[in-house]
Each structure stands twice: as C-alpha cells, then as structure tokens.
Amino acid sequence: MKKLERQMYVNQWKGDIKDNVLAGILIALSALPGAIAYSFIVGMNPSIGLLSMGIMMIVLSLTAGRTLMITGPSSGIALVAAPLVMHHGVGYLICATIVMGLLQLGMGALNVGRLIERIPQAVVIGFMNALALLLMSSQIDNIFNISIATYVFAIVSFLIIWFAPRFISFIPAPLISIIVLTIIAHLIHPKLHYVKDLADIYVVLPKLQWSQFHLFTESHALMVIVGYGITMAIVGTLQSLLTAQALDVLTNEKSCLNQESAAQGLANLATGLFGGFGGSALVGQSKFNVKVGATARYATLVTALFLLLTIYVLGPVIALIPMVVLATVLVSIALNTFDRRTIQAIKAKPLLNTATIIGTMIVTLVTNNLAFGVAAGSAIYLVIYVVSKGRESL
C-alpha cells in the first residue's frame, strides 16, 4: 500500500511543464491583489502577506493531498486576526498562527473531516453570508468620504471586474482592474489613497521568530494567543475543507479532509515560525487553478516562488496601487462569497434553515467572531430540529 501511495505521489509531480508553469504564474497573479488587501485588513505590511502565502504554498505543494488547492491570506482569517494585531501587536498574531497550525495538525489526526461533514448546510450558508458582510464592511473607509476621484475609480474598477471576463478569460479581472487603473492613476495623479500612503513595501527575508516566543511563557499573553489560535484554526479549517469539497465536485475526485487539515496546519505552522500570518484555502483561486489547466504539484510550487519573487521585484509597483481599487477587489470577492444556496435552503425548510442562517449571521456580526457564529448556528439548528422531531412524535 505504501509503495502504491509513493508512486501516486511521484505521478502527481508529472505533467506538461509549459501548462503547469503558466498556470502557476497566472494563479500567483490572481492571488496577488487579495494577499495585499488582506494584509491591510490584518494590519500587516503587504510584503508579509506575500511572504506568508509563498511559504504556505511551498509547504502545501509538498504535503497537500488535494494538489490543486490554493491557500493564502484569506477573508476569514484576516477578519479574526485584525483585532488581535490592533489590541496586542504583531507578535501575538505570529504566535497565534503557530497555535493555529498545531491545532489543525491535531484536527487532522482526530478525524476532523467527519465533524466538518456533520455541520448543517444552513450553518455553512450563514457562515459564508456573514463572512461576506464582514468583508464588505471592512472596506467602507477605503471607498467613502475620500474624494470624488475615489468614487470614479471605484465605479470604473467595478465595471472592469464585472465586464472584463466577457472578453478576456485568461487574465483575472481584478488583476486587469489593478493594472489599468494603477497606470491611469500614475499618469493623471488624482486625489486618491495609495498603498505607499499606508505602508512602505520592503524586502523581507523569512527568519525564525525566536524573539516572539517569550509570549508563550506569559500567562495573560498565552490565554489571548490560544483563544485567537483556536478561533483561527476553526475558521481556517472550515474554509479550507469547504473549498476541498467544492474542488471534489469540479474534478470528480474525493479529498481526504483529514490530510488536508493536517497539511494546512503544517503550512500555517511554518508560516508563523518564519514571521508570517495564517491563512486558509481560497475557493476562487483554487477553481481558477483547475480552469487554467494545472495538473501537477509543481504548478503550486511555481505560484509560491513567483509570489516570493514579487517581494524583490514588484515592490515599487505595488506601492503605486490605489487603495480604492484593492477595496473593490475585496468587495467583489465578498459578493461572490454570498452563498447562492440561501434561497433554496430557506424554501426547503423555512423555519429550521431560516432561523439557523439568520442566527449564525447575527451572532457572527455582533461578536465579530466567525467561530462563535458557527457554534451558535449549530446549537440553534439542533434545538429546533429536536423540538420539531418531538412534536412529530406526539
């Protein structure tokens, strides 16, 4: 059996070189806007976001069972991590990312895949819808009350993102918007906020974060770190395994969810140890990876190396990107995050699913904690389900 598994692993590295290298570069370009934008949500320099995704993708190209899944800084993790950095600093996030990785490794060993499969569909829908609303609300300050030019660039960016795919399919629409509007902004100098106004893009080298590990010896710091680490692990695992299931449908293959959890954990552990912040699977980029023809593991390795290269080569260019354009990219991602099964689920079971979806969303939005939302939604579903079954038996 082990010999067969080893041969399968070797075969996963085989494939057309041109197609897989091109796919790897296209995926890196499609992930670039998100990695930068999520870095700002977290409160980290975009260079750290690119470093984080590069490290994650190197680890996953070697260890993931689902070879075409793309992982990096994500909406769910960014929204959880932002208040941690705001109130406690970057060191706490690095340590929480390490805890997140260790917990995900443990989840893989404890057969978390079976647990994820038992989460009611209505809870997942509520989770995705709340995530979309949180992501949209996080970008209000980058679009409104800045200047007339900001509104104009926002409208044009949305139009490009929505209409460009009709004419150009091999380049991600968000990337087209960023390239076109960054060039225009550089030529006409409108009154906008730019990446360079919020952060200096600098070359960053991965190095072990020994100086941060003392936080694990301080009781109060440890409580905060573990609390956030648990939340990040739950949210990251849920997003990653749902993405794996979405890819199963596209590729007609069955993912080993426990292996995916462990691989994601190893990637986040490595990221935290070398100064990055946690992430999870990205459903849009993962689907795009399948669409552009990636077949081998080294496609994701190319993605990782290209992203790391951008830190050294494209820093001055990234600094010129208007923040409003990155905001429209995230809003478009948020709109695609809304679960299209919402209406269908409500029609199928009006009371049970409606209460569960709304309850999950309200708790998530009030607490700003996606893990609390999932727990509350599951409890609401269970209570209504048990009560309704009890009435049927009377």
C-alpha positions as CSV (number, residue, x, y, z in Angstrom):
1,M,0.0,0.0,0.0
2,K,2.8,2.4,0.9
3,K,4.6,1.6,-2.3
4,L,1.4,2.5,-4.3
5,E,1.0,5.7,-2.3
6,R,4.6,6.7,-3.1
7,Q,4.1,6.0,-6.8
8,M,0.9,8.1,-6.8
9,Y,2.8,10.9,-5.1
10,V,5.6,10.7,-7.7
11,N,3.0,10.8,-10.5
12,Q,1.4,14.0,-9.0
13,W,4.7,15.8,-9.9
14,K,4.4,14.8,-13.6
15,G,2.6,16.9,-16.2
16,D,3.1,19.3,-19.1
17,I,5.8,21.7,-18.0
18,K,4.5,24.7,-20.1
19,D,0.9,24.3,-19.0
20,N,1.7,23.9,-15.3
21,V,4.3,26.8,-15.1
22,L,1.9,29.1,-16.9
23,A,-0.9,28.1,-14.6
24,G,1.3,28.7,-11.6
25,I,2.1,32.2,-12.7
26,L,-1.5,33.0,-13.5
27,I,-2.6,31.8,-10.1
28,A,0.1,33.9,-8.4
29,L,-1.1,37.0,-10.3
30,S,-4.8,36.2,-9.4
31,A,-3.8,35.9,-5.7
32,L,-1.7,39.0,-5.6
33,P,-4.5,41.5,-5.0
34,G,-6.0,39.5,-2.2
35,A,-2.7,38.9,-0.4
36,I,-2.0,42.6,-0.4
37,A,-5.5,43.7,0.6
38,Y,-5.9,41.1,3.4
39,S,-2.5,42.3,4.7
40,F,-4.0,45.7,5.2
41,I,-7.1,44.3,6.9
42,V,-4.9,42.4,9.4
43,G,-2.7,45.5,9.9
44,M,0.5,43.9,8.4
45,N,2.8,45.1,5.6
46,P,1.8,43.7,2.2
47,S,5.3,42.2,2.0
48,I,4.4,39.9,4.9
49,G,1.2,38.9,3.2
50,L,3.1,37.8,0.1
51,L,5.8,36.1,2.2
52,S,3.0,34.2,4.1
53,M,1.3,32.9,1.0
54,G,4.7,32.0,-0.5
55,I,5.6,29.9,2.5
56,M,2.2,28.3,2.7
57,M,2.2,27.3,-1.0
58,I,5.7,25.8,-0.8
59,V,4.7,23.6,2.1
60,L,1.4,22.6,0.5
61,S,2.9,21.8,-2.9
62,L,4.9,19.1,-1.0
63,T,2.3,17.8,1.5
64,A,-1.3,18.5,0.4
65,G,-3.5,15.6,-0.8
66,R,-5.6,18.0,-2.9
67,T,-2.8,19.1,-5.2
68,L,-4.6,21.9,-7.0
69,M,-5.9,23.8,-3.9
70,I,-4.6,27.3,-3.4
71,T,-4.0,28.6,0.1
72,G,-3.0,32.1,1.4
73,P,-4.2,35.0,3.5
74,S,-8.0,34.9,3.4
75,S,-11.0,36.9,4.4
76,G,-12.0,34.7,7.4
77,I,-8.5,34.6,9.0
78,A,-7.9,38.3,8.2
79,L,-11.1,39.4,10.0
80,V,-10.2,37.3,13.0
81,A,-6.6,38.4,13.1
82,A,-7.3,42.2,12.7
83,P,-8.4,42.9,16.3
84,L,-5.6,40.8,17.7
85,V,-3.0,42.9,15.9
86,M,-4.8,46.1,16.8
87,H,-5.0,45.4,20.5
88,H,-1.9,43.3,21.1
89,G,0.5,43.6,18.3
90,V,2.2,41.6,15.5
91,G,4.0,39.2,17.9
92,Y,0.7,37.9,19.2
93,L,-0.5,37.1,15.7
94,I,2.7,35.3,14.9
95,C,2.3,33.1,18.0
96,A,-1.5,32.6,17.3
97,T,-0.6,31.4,13.8
98,I,1.7,28.8,15.3
99,V,-1.0,27.7,17.7
100,M,-3.4,27.6,14.7
101,G,-1.1,25.4,12.8
102,L,-0.6,23.0,15.7
103,L,-4.3,22.7,16.3
104,Q,-5.0,22.0,12.6
105,L,-2.4,19.2,12.7
106,G,-4.2,17.8,15.7
107,M,-7.6,18.1,14.0
108,G,-6.3,16.1,11.1
109,A,-5.2,13.4,13.5
110,L,-8.5,13.4,15.2
111,N,-10.6,12.9,12.1
112,V,-12.0,16.4,11.8
113,G,-13.2,15.7,8.3
114,R,-16.1,13.6,9.8
115,L,-17.0,16.5,12.0
116,I,-17.0,19.1,9.2
117,E,-19.3,16.9,7.2
118,R,-21.8,16.9,10.0
119,I,-22.1,20.7,10.2
120,P,-25.6,21.5,8.9
121,Q,-25.8,23.2,5.5
122,A,-27.7,26.1,6.9
123,V,-24.9,26.9,9.3
124,V,-22.4,26.9,6.5
125,I,-24.7,29.2,4.5
126,G,-25.0,31.6,7.4
127,F,-21.2,31.4,8.0
128,M,-20.5,32.3,4.3
129,N,-23.0,35.1,4.3
130,A,-21.8,36.7,7.5
131,L,-18.2,36.4,6.2
132,A,-19.2,38.3,3.1
133,L,-20.9,41.1,5.1
134,L,-17.9,41.5,7.4
135,L,-15.5,41.6,4.4
136,M,-17.6,44.3,2.7
137,S,-17.9,46.4,5.8
138,S,-14.2,46.3,6.3
139,Q,-13.7,48.3,3.1
140,I,-16.0,51.2,3.7
141,D,-13.2,53.5,4.8
142,N,-11.3,52.8,1.6
143,I,-14.2,53.9,-0.7
144,F,-16.2,56.6,1.0
145,N,-15.5,60.1,2.2
146,I,-12.2,60.5,0.5
147,S,-12.6,62.3,-2.8
148,I,-14.7,62.5,-6.0
149,A,-11.9,60.7,-7.8
150,T,-12.1,57.8,-5.4
151,Y,-15.8,57.3,-6.3
152,V,-15.0,57.5,-10.0
153,F,-12.2,54.9,-9.7
154,A,-14.4,52.6,-7.6
155,I,-17.1,52.7,-10.3
156,V,-14.7,52.1,-13.1
157,S,-13.0,49.3,-11.2
158,F,-16.3,47.5,-10.5
159,L,-17.2,47.8,-14.2
160,I,-13.9,46.3,-15.3
161,I,-14.2,43.4,-12.7
162,W,-17.7,42.6,-13.9
163,F,-17.3,43.0,-17.7
164,A,-13.7,42.1,-18.4
165,P,-14.3,38.3,-18.1
166,R,-16.6,38.5,-21.1
167,F,-13.7,39.5,-23.3
168,I,-10.6,38.2,-21.5
169,S,-10.7,34.9,-19.7
170,F,-7.1,34.0,-19.2
171,I,-6.2,37.0,-17.0
172,P,-8.1,37.5,-13.8
173,A,-10.5,40.5,-14.0
174,P,-9.3,42.0,-10.6
175,L,-5.7,42.0,-11.9
176,I,-6.8,43.8,-15.1
177,S,-8.5,46.4,-13.0
178,I,-5.4,46.9,-10.9
179,I,-3.1,47.2,-13.8
180,V,-5.3,49.6,-15.9
181,L,-6.2,51.9,-13.0
182,T,-2.8,52.0,-11.5
183,I,-1.4,53.1,-14.8
184,I,-4.1,55.8,-15.2
185,A,-3.6,57.0,-11.6
186,H,0.2,57.2,-12.2
187,L,-0.4,59.3,-15.3
188,I,-3.0,61.8,-14.1
189,H,-2.3,61.9,-10.3
190,P,-5.9,62.1,-9.0
191,K,-6.6,62.6,-5.3
192,L,-6.5,59.0,-4.1
193,H,-5.1,57.0,-1.2
194,Y,-2.3,54.6,-2.4
195,V,-0.6,51.5,-0.9
196,K,2.5,53.7,-0.3
197,D,0.4,56.0,1.9
198,L,-0.3,53.2,4.3
199,A,2.8,51.1,4.2
200,D,6.4,51.0,2.9
201,I,6.9,48.0,0.7
202,Y,10.2,46.4,1.7
203,V,12.2,43.3,1.0
204,V,11.6,40.8,3.8
205,L,13.5,37.6,4.4
206,P,12.0,34.6,6.2
207,K,13.7,34.1,9.6
208,L,12.7,32.2,12.7
209,Q,10.9,34.4,15.2
210,W,12.7,33.5,18.3
211,S,12.2,36.9,19.8
212,Q,8.4,36.4,19.9
213,F,8.3,33.0,21.6
214,H,8.6,34.6,25.1
215,L,4.9,35.4,24.8
216,F,4.2,31.7,25.3
217,T,5.7,31.9,28.9
218,E,3.4,34.8,30.0
219,S,0.1,33.6,31.3
220,H,-2.1,36.5,30.1
221,A,-0.5,36.6,26.7
222,L,-0.8,32.8,26.4
223,M,-4.6,33.0,27.1
224,V,-5.1,35.6,24.4
225,I,-2.9,33.7,21.9
226,V,-4.6,30.4,22.5
227,G,-8.1,31.9,22.3
228,Y,-7.3,33.5,18.9
229,G,-5.4,30.5,17.7
230,I,-8.5,28.3,18.4
231,T,-10.8,30.7,16.5
232,M,-8.4,30.9,13.6
233,A,-8.0,27.1,13.4
234,I,-11.8,26.6,13.4
235,V,-12.4,29.3,10.7
236,G,-9.4,28.3,8.6
237,T,-10.2,24.6,8.7
238,L,-13.9,25.2,7.8
239,Q,-13.0,27.4,4.9
240,S,-10.3,25.0,3.7
241,L,-12.3,21.9,3.9
242,L,-15.4,23.5,2.2
243,T,-13.0,24.5,-0.6
244,A,-11.7,21.0,-0.9
245,Q,-15.3,19.7,-1.2
246,A,-16.0,22.3,-3.9
247,L,-13.0,21.1,-5.9
248,D,-14.2,17.5,-5.4
249,V,-17.3,18.4,-7.5
250,L,-15.1,20.1,-10.2
251,T,-12.6,17.3,-10.5
252,N,-14.7,14.2,-9.7
253,E,-12.2,13.3,-7.0
254,K,-12.6,12.7,-3.3
255,S,-10.4,14.7,-1.0
256,C,-9.1,13.2,2.3
257,L,-10.3,16.0,4.6
258,N,-8.1,14.9,7.5
259,Q,-5.0,15.0,5.3
260,E,-6.0,18.5,4.0
261,S,-6.4,19.7,7.6
262,A,-3.0,18.4,8.6
263,A,-1.3,19.9,5.5
264,Q,-3.0,23.3,6.1
265,G,-1.8,23.1,9.7
266,L,1.8,22.3,8.7
267,A,1.7,25.3,6.2
268,N,0.4,27.7,8.9
269,L,2.9,26.4,11.4
270,A,5.8,27.1,9.0
271,T,4.3,30.5,8.2
272,G,4.1,31.5,11.8
273,L,7.6,30.2,12.7
274,F,9.0,32.4,9.9
275,G,7.2,35.6,10.7
276,G,4.0,35.3,8.6
277,F,0.3,35.2,9.5
278,G,-2.2,32.4,9.0
279,G,-4.4,31.7,6.0
280,S,-6.8,29.1,4.5
281,A,-7.8,27.7,1.2
282,L,-9.0,30.2,-1.4
283,V,-12.0,28.9,-3.3
284,G,-11.8,31.4,-6.2
285,Q,-8.2,30.8,-6.9
286,S,-8.5,27.1,-6.4
287,K,-11.3,26.9,-9.0
288,F,-9.3,29.1,-11.4
289,N,-6.3,26.8,-11.0
290,V,-8.4,23.9,-12.3
291,K,-9.8,26.1,-15.1
292,V,-6.4,27.2,-16.4
293,G,-5.2,23.6,-16.7
294,A,-2.9,22.9,-13.8
295,T,-2.4,19.2,-13.3
296,A,0.9,18.7,-11.3
297,R,2.1,19.6,-7.8
298,Y,4.8,21.9,-9.2
299,A,2.2,24.3,-10.5
300,T,1.5,25.4,-6.9
301,L,5.3,25.4,-6.3
302,V,5.6,27.9,-9.2
303,T,2.9,30.0,-7.6
304,A,4.8,30.1,-4.4
305,L,8.2,31.0,-6.0
306,F,6.6,33.7,-8.2
307,L,4.9,35.3,-5.2
308,L,8.2,35.4,-3.2
309,L,9.9,36.9,-6.3
310,T,7.3,39.8,-6.4
311,I,8.6,40.9,-3.0
312,Y,12.0,41.6,-4.5
313,V,10.9,42.8,-8.0
314,L,7.5,44.4,-7.8
315,G,7.7,46.3,-4.5
316,P,7.8,49.8,-6.2
317,V,4.9,48.9,-8.5
318,I,2.7,47.6,-5.6
319,A,3.3,50.9,-3.8
320,L,1.5,52.7,-6.6
321,I,-1.8,50.7,-6.5
322,P,-4.8,52.9,-5.4
323,M,-6.3,51.6,-2.2
324,V,-9.8,52.0,-3.6
325,V,-9.0,49.5,-6.4
326,L,-8.0,46.9,-3.8
327,A,-11.2,47.7,-1.9
328,T,-13.3,47.0,-5.0
329,V,-11.5,43.7,-5.5
330,L,-12.4,42.7,-1.9
331,V,-16.0,43.8,-2.3
332,S,-16.3,41.7,-5.5
333,I,-14.8,38.7,-3.6
334,A,-17.4,39.4,-0.8
335,L,-20.2,39.4,-3.3
336,N,-19.1,36.0,-4.7
337,T,-18.8,34.7,-1.1
338,F,-22.6,35.0,-0.5
339,D,-23.9,31.5,-0.6
340,R,-26.2,31.0,-3.6
341,R,-28.0,28.2,-1.9
342,T,-29.6,30.6,0.6
343,I,-33.0,30.9,-1.1
344,Q,-33.1,27.3,-1.9
345,A,-32.4,26.3,1.7
346,I,-35.0,28.6,3.1
347,K,-37.6,27.3,0.7
348,A,-36.7,23.7,1.6
349,K,-37.1,24.1,5.4
350,P,-38.5,27.6,6.1
351,L,-38.4,27.5,9.9
352,L,-35.3,25.4,10.6
353,N,-33.0,26.8,7.9
354,T,-34.2,30.4,8.2
355,A,-33.6,30.5,12.0
356,T,-30.3,28.8,11.6
357,I,-29.0,31.1,8.8
358,I,-30.1,34.3,10.5
359,G,-28.9,33.2,13.9
360,T,-25.5,32.3,12.6
361,M,-25.2,35.6,10.8
362,I,-26.4,37.7,13.8
363,V,-24.1,36.1,16.3
364,T,-21.2,36.4,13.9
365,L,-21.8,40.0,13.1
366,V,-22.5,41.0,16.7
367,T,-19.4,39.2,18.1
368,N,-17.3,39.7,15.0
369,N,-16.2,36.1,15.6
370,L,-16.9,33.5,12.9
371,A,-16.3,30.6,15.2
372,F,-18.9,31.8,17.7
373,G,-21.3,32.1,14.8
374,V,-20.8,28.5,13.7
375,A,-21.2,27.3,17.3
376,A,-24.4,29.3,17.8
377,G,-25.8,28.3,14.5
378,S,-25.2,24.6,15.2
379,A,-26.9,25.0,18.6
380,I,-29.9,26.8,17.1
381,Y,-30.2,24.1,14.4
382,L,-30.0,21.3,16.9
383,V,-32.6,22.8,19.3
384,I,-35.2,23.5,16.5
385,Y,-34.5,20.0,15.0
386,V,-35.0,18.2,18.3
387,V,-38.2,20.2,19.2
388,S,-39.7,19.7,15.7
389,K,-39.0,15.9,15.9
390,G,-40.5,15.8,19.4
391,R,-43.7,17.4,18.1
392,E,-43.9,14.9,15.2
393,S,-43.7,12.0,17.7
394,L,-46.6,13.3,19.8
